[in-house]
Amino acid sequence: MTRLDPYAPVPPEIAAKVREYLRRPYHTQIYGDVKEGYIAEVEELPGCATAGETPAEALELLPDAMTGWLESVLLAGQQVPEPLKETTYSGKYALRMPKSLHERLAKQAEREGVSLNQWLVTLLAQGSGAAG
């Protein structure tokens, strides 16, 4: 079911589904800067975003953007993605590697004067873009 008239009221059953989806714990991201403004988006809803002059303004406008996004998807008969599951991480991860790689990394750590664990954390952070 699609609406040809964008000003036509949303059918009550679609409006009810939208309200239900808006209560779900979707993940939001805010990025930008003072000069260019800020974008708030919903991670699980592709293309669902809004902009504001401040992070607070962008976040305040996000429910309206979500409503429009959800209405469009539901009216088109498409599936709405579910929120991502919350996951907790222990900070521990067992890793197997070839002996030659283990040796090379251990020697690098020794040259840097840090533990092998700290050296691996540094390399992983750099590789993931998290290191400054």
Sine and cosine of phi, psi and omega as CSV:
sin_phi,cos_phi,sin_psi,cos_psi,sin_omega,cos_omega
0.00,0.00,0.81,-0.58,0.06,-1.00
-0.80,-0.60,0.46,-0.89,0.03,-1.00
-0.99,-0.13,0.80,-0.60,0.09,-1.00
-0.99,0.16,-0.54,0.84,0.00,-1.00
-0.99,-0.13,0.94,-0.35,-0.04,-1.00
-0.91,0.41,-0.24,0.97,0.00,-1.00
-0.99,-0.12,-0.06,1.00,0.03,-1.00
-0.92,0.38,0.55,-0.83,0.01,-1.00
-0.90,0.43,0.52,-0.85,0.05,-1.00
-0.96,0.27,0.72,-0.69,0.04,-1.00
-0.82,0.57,0.60,-0.80,-0.07,-1.00
-0.83,0.56,-0.60,0.80,-0.01,-1.00
-0.93,0.37,-0.54,0.84,0.06,-1.00
-0.95,0.31,-0.69,0.72,0.01,-1.00
-0.86,0.51,-0.63,0.77,0.02,-1.00
-0.91,0.41,-0.66,0.75,0.03,-1.00
-0.90,0.43,-0.65,0.76,0.02,-1.00
-0.87,0.49,-0.72,0.69,0.02,-1.00
-0.86,0.52,-0.64,0.77,0.00,-1.00
-0.92,0.40,-0.68,0.73,0.02,-1.00
-0.91,0.42,-0.60,0.80,-0.02,-1.00
-0.91,0.42,-0.34,0.94,0.03,-1.00
-0.99,0.11,-0.16,0.99,-0.04,-1.00
-0.98,0.19,0.43,-0.90,-0.09,-1.00
-0.99,0.11,0.92,0.39,0.05,-1.00
-0.95,0.32,0.46,-0.89,-0.03,-1.00
-1.00,-0.06,0.77,-0.64,0.02,-1.00
-0.93,-0.36,0.50,-0.87,0.08,-1.00
-0.78,-0.63,0.62,-0.78,0.07,-1.00
-0.81,-0.59,0.75,-0.66,0.04,-1.00
-0.54,-0.84,0.29,-0.96,-0.01,-1.00
0.70,-0.72,-0.31,-0.95,0.01,-1.00
-0.44,-0.90,0.14,-0.99,-0.06,-1.00
-0.88,0.47,-0.62,0.78,-0.08,-1.00
-0.94,0.34,-0.72,0.70,-0.09,-1.00
-0.99,-0.10,-0.28,0.96,-0.07,-1.00
0.99,-0.14,-0.03,-1.00,-0.11,-0.99
-0.82,-0.57,0.55,-0.83,0.06,-1.00
-0.92,-0.40,0.73,-0.69,0.15,-0.99
-0.90,-0.43,0.75,-0.66,0.00,-1.00
-0.66,-0.75,0.35,-0.94,0.04,-1.00
-0.98,-0.20,0.88,-0.48,-0.10,-1.00
-0.82,0.57,-0.67,0.74,-0.12,-0.99
-1.00,0.10,-0.22,0.97,-0.08,-1.00
-0.93,-0.37,1.00,-0.07,-0.10,-1.00
-0.83,0.56,0.82,-0.57,0.02,-1.00
1.00,0.09,-0.01,1.00,0.01,-1.00
-1.00,0.04,0.98,-0.21,-0.07,-1.00
-0.46,-0.89,0.29,-0.96,0.08,-1.00
-0.52,-0.85,0.21,-0.98,-0.06,-1.00
-0.79,-0.62,0.44,-0.90,0.06,-1.00
-0.46,-0.89,0.24,-0.97,0.02,-1.00
-0.97,0.25,-0.38,0.92,0.04,-1.00
-0.76,-0.65,0.33,-0.95,0.08,-1.00
-0.85,0.53,-0.65,0.76,-0.02,-1.00
-0.89,0.45,-0.67,0.74,0.01,-1.00
-0.91,0.42,-0.70,0.72,0.02,-1.00
-0.87,0.49,-0.68,0.74,0.00,-1.00
-0.93,0.37,-0.60,0.80,0.01,-1.00
-0.91,0.42,-0.55,0.84,-0.02,-1.00
-0.99,0.12,-0.22,0.97,-0.10,-0.99
-0.88,0.47,-0.65,0.76,0.02,-1.00
-0.85,0.53,-0.59,0.81,0.06,-1.00
-0.91,0.40,-0.66,0.75,0.04,-1.00
-0.90,0.44,-0.66,0.75,0.03,-1.00
-0.89,0.45,-0.67,0.74,0.00,-1.00
-0.86,0.51,-0.75,0.66,0.01,-1.00
-0.88,0.47,-0.67,0.74,0.00,-1.00
-0.89,0.46,-0.75,0.66,-0.03,-1.00
-0.90,0.44,-0.68,0.73,0.03,-1.00
-0.86,0.52,-0.72,0.69,-0.02,-1.00
-0.87,0.49,-0.73,0.69,-0.03,-1.00
-0.91,0.42,-0.71,0.70,-0.02,-1.00
-0.92,0.38,-0.64,0.77,0.03,-1.00
-0.91,0.42,-0.50,0.87,0.03,-1.00
-0.99,0.14,-0.05,1.00,0.02,-1.00
0.97,0.25,0.35,0.94,-0.02,-1.00
-1.00,-0.06,0.28,-0.96,0.02,-1.00
-0.99,0.17,0.65,-0.76,0.11,-0.99
-0.99,-0.10,0.81,-0.58,0.03,-1.00
-0.88,0.48,0.56,-0.83,0.06,-1.00
-0.99,0.16,0.40,-0.92,0.09,-1.00
-0.88,0.47,0.53,-0.85,0.08,-1.00
-0.92,0.40,0.57,-0.82,0.03,-1.00
-0.96,0.29,0.61,-0.79,0.08,-1.00
-0.96,0.27,0.74,-0.67,0.00,-1.00
-0.80,-0.60,0.67,-0.74,0.11,-0.99
-0.97,-0.26,0.57,-0.82,-0.05,-1.00
-0.87,-0.49,0.67,-0.74,-0.05,-1.00
-0.99,0.14,-0.35,0.94,-0.09,-1.00
1.00,0.04,0.04,1.00,0.03,-1.00
-0.90,-0.43,0.65,-0.76,0.02,-1.00
-0.49,-0.87,0.83,-0.56,0.03,-1.00
-0.99,0.13,0.72,-0.70,-0.07,-1.00
-0.74,-0.67,0.78,-0.62,0.08,-1.00
-0.97,-0.24,0.61,-0.79,-0.01,-1.00
-0.48,-0.87,0.30,-0.95,0.07,-1.00
-0.89,0.46,0.53,-0.85,-0.01,-1.00
-0.84,0.54,-0.61,0.79,-0.03,-1.00
-0.91,0.42,-0.62,0.78,0.04,-1.00
-0.93,0.37,-0.66,0.75,0.04,-1.00
-0.85,0.53,-0.72,0.70,0.00,-1.00
-0.89,0.46,-0.73,0.68,-0.04,-1.00
-0.88,0.48,-0.69,0.73,0.00,-1.00
-0.92,0.38,-0.63,0.77,0.02,-1.00
-0.89,0.46,-0.65,0.76,0.03,-1.00
-0.92,0.39,-0.63,0.78,0.06,-1.00
-0.89,0.46,-0.70,0.72,0.01,-1.00
-0.88,0.48,-0.68,0.73,0.01,-1.00
-0.88,0.48,-0.69,0.72,0.03,-1.00
-0.88,0.47,-0.56,0.83,0.01,-1.00
-0.99,0.16,-0.21,0.98,0.01,-1.00
0.97,0.24,0.49,0.87,0.01,-1.00
-0.77,-0.64,0.25,-0.97,0.05,-1.00
-0.94,0.35,0.35,-0.94,0.05,-1.00
-0.87,0.50,-0.66,0.75,0.01,-1.00
-0.86,0.52,-0.74,0.67,-0.01,-1.00
-0.90,0.43,-0.61,0.79,0.02,-1.00
-0.90,0.45,-0.68,0.74,0.02,-1.00
-0.91,0.41,-0.64,0.76,0.05,-1.00
-0.88,0.47,-0.68,0.74,0.02,-1.00
-0.88,0.48,-0.73,0.68,-0.01,-1.00
-0.90,0.44,-0.66,0.75,0.02,-1.00
-0.91,0.41,-0.65,0.76,0.03,-1.00
-0.89,0.45,-0.69,0.73,0.03,-1.00
-0.90,0.45,-0.68,0.73,-0.02,-1.00
-0.93,0.38,-0.45,0.89,-0.02,-1.00
-1.00,-0.03,-0.03,1.00,-0.01,-1.00
0.99,0.11,0.16,0.99,-0.06,-1.00
-1.00,0.01,-0.26,0.96,-0.04,-1.00
-1.00,0.05,0.57,-0.82,-0.01,-1.00
-1.00,0.05,0.00,0.00,0.00,0.00
